Amino acid sequence: MNSILKPDDYEDYCHNGIQIEGKRNVNKIALGVSFNLDFVDKALKEGAELLLVHHGIFGKDFFNLRGFLKKRVEKVIKNDLTLMGYHLPLDANLQLGNNISLISELGLIMTKREGIAFIGEYEKPLKFEEFENKLKDLFGDQPLTIYKNNDFVHKVGVVSGGGSSLLETLEGEIDTFVTGEVKEQTRNMAKEMGITFINAGHYATETFGVKNLGELIKQQFNIDTVFIDVYNNI
């Protein structure tokens, strides 16, 4: 995983890689977006020995264990599970990551990368209604927050998860922005920049990378994997 995702290339909010070490031999891996008790319980029912998530334990020094975090870690250790987490490296990876997957799923042509923000283009501008239908086909029943400021979609900025703060860095380069969160100031910022803003959900925009890792693990190591969907509409 480290050789593919290159975690040392990122200044992240957490340690990427093994966060809690469990048993040495792994026959089944549970993949998911976030580390929480619901996910751990479902992984145990599946008979997994390793948990591989996008949102693991945040903070690089988590020895002060109490409350909800203590309960999560306690269950992992008592069941001799390994916890692995990859955050920014899994958002920005050019082959398997969340952002490149969103670019591909929406039928965009990748043209530029600025840090973890990706820009994709359509050969010809789409009517916004056509683009909205692509989003609905991709995300199903996931609620979409849309601040529409253009009738057409041509150049699209994509940042999975909590990327609304990067909207400002793409001003003048895109006409549409797709991410997974919205803040109070976002509506008016997008309007004043002339950018259509779409919040497709933090969870929903970050299922792609871990699923891709699961397929890669199956192919390269012949290890059984299962994606565990602990859906969160946020």
Secondary structure as UniProt FT lines:
FT   HELIX           2..5
FT   HELIX           7..9
FT   STRAND          17..20
FT   STRAND          28..34
FT   HELIX           37..45
FT   TURN            46..47
FT   STRAND          50..55
FT   HELIX           67..78
FT   TURN            79..80
FT   STRAND          82..85
FT   HELIX           88..92
FT   TURN            94..96
FT   HELIX           98..105
FT   TURN            106..107
FT   STRAND          109..114
FT   TURN            115..116
FT   STRAND          117..127
FT   HELIX           128..139
FT   TURN            140..141
FT   STRAND          145..147
FT   STRAND          152..158
FT   HELIX           164..166
FT   HELIX           168..170
FT   TURN            171..173
FT   STRAND          176..179
FT   TURN            184..185
FT   HELIX           186..193
FT   STRAND          196..199
FT   TURN            202..203
FT   HELIX           204..206
FT   HELIX           208..221
FT   STRAND          224..227
//
